[in-house]
C-alpha cells in the first residue's frame, strides 16, 4: 500500500505543472470568436405510471434528456448549406 501511495505521489508531482501555475493559480480559456453564434437546445421528458398484473403492482418511471449545441463561425457556410436546393 505504501509503495502504491509513493508512486501516486510521484505521478501527481510529475504532472502538476500541467494543471497549475507555480503560485498555485490557474487560467481558464474560452476560445470564442466575438462574432460567432451559439444556439443551445435542451429537452427533458419524464413518464410515470402504475402497472398492475394480478396481485403484483409496480410503479414505473422513465425519462430522458437531450442537449444540442450549434456553433456558427463567422464567414463559414451554414451547416445545412448543401442539403437543400431550389428545384
Protein Blocks (a to p, Z undefined) as FASTA:
>chain_A
ZZmmmmmmmmmmmmmmmmpcfkopacddddddfkbccddddddddddddddehjbccddd
ddddddddddddehiacfklmmpccZZ
